[in-house]
Amino acid sequence: MSQLLYPAWDYLRELFSTRLPYFPSNIRSALFIVLFCCIAFLELYLYIFVRRIRQNIAKKKEDKWNDTISTLLADIIIYGDDDDTDTIINHFLPEFKKLPLRRPLIKRLLTRELLSYHANFIGKTAEVLRGLYLRLNLEKEAKAKLNSNYWEKKIEGIREITQMNLRTEAESILKFTDEENGQLRMEAQAAFVKLSDDNPFRFLDRARERILDWHQLVLFEVITKTKNVQIPSFSKWLKSENDSVVMLCLKLVNHFQQWDAIPEMVVLFGHENLKIRARAIQNIGKMEAEMVEENLFNMYFNQPFEIKLLVIEALGRISSDTYLEFLKSRTYSDDFKIRMAALKAIKLHGQAGQNLLSSIYKDSTLQN
């Protein structure tokens, strides 16, 4: 092999040092291109080779530290519940402090595993894990992520702060509740509701960006399922210029049955956004607000078809018997959907509705 290698090397050296000037220019260019490609290929091969070696070494180190950290966390899980939270934290804290947390890799691995364990446990175990998180000053990294130039990092920080219930950071998150980036905005709004003690819905005052439909679903779930959230009167935001804020608050008004919002919902009967108008009418029907029946009746005749159906449905839900004759007149409409909606609304009026349906049936039988 060496006998072949050395003559080849001598040939290449002679080719590029002695004979090259005598070749035509196009041949010289081609030789240089070939030489460049060979060198580039060798460099690329060496780069890939070295990188794979470094990745394997890094993975072995990561696996080793992962095992160590997992063992420490597992010891907490199997530890008895007889002692109080602070005693358990003080028991395990020295072991965790032995970890070289000044190294970014170790701190990142510990934070990741600790968050993973914390998400899967409740009660005293979760309190111990949170206590260790704070005593080891791991929250500093989460706070630093809020100042990142990348929205993905900001979201990571917000999620970590929310999971560990760092309520002091609510004000730091508030500034992101009206960000242009929809994902960041949603995460910040949900986090602020969970973390703010005094006014968790303050972000609605400053909301200029649209709250997308699926964002509203997420917020609705957070608001209705988070414990100890101070629920305000959402009627104050029914005057918002942001239609998505109005729509979200209408859903919450209905869920929490806030009767004080009825006057504001009546005002929304004239809203230019048909979706808002429709939601307000649906709320009135579901809340069976009898005092608004006259408003529903008066608005019916100058409304588009979809709104007329909702007005009839709302009158049926209220079922005060006051507008049974009006509903009866709708059963003779030329539109099939209007007729069916009116019949369903009459049926909801109990015995009076049943009697009226029988009368309508007899009249239609006689006519036929």
Helices and strands as residue ranges (DSSP letters): H 2-14, I 15-19, G 20-22, H 25-78, H 85-97, H 104-119, H 124-135, H 139-145, H 151-163, G 167-169, H 170-174, H 182-195, G 202-205, H 213-225, G 234-237, H 243-255, G 259-261, H 262-267, G 268-270, H 274-286, G 290-292, H 293-300, H 305-318, H 324-330, H 336-347, H 350-367
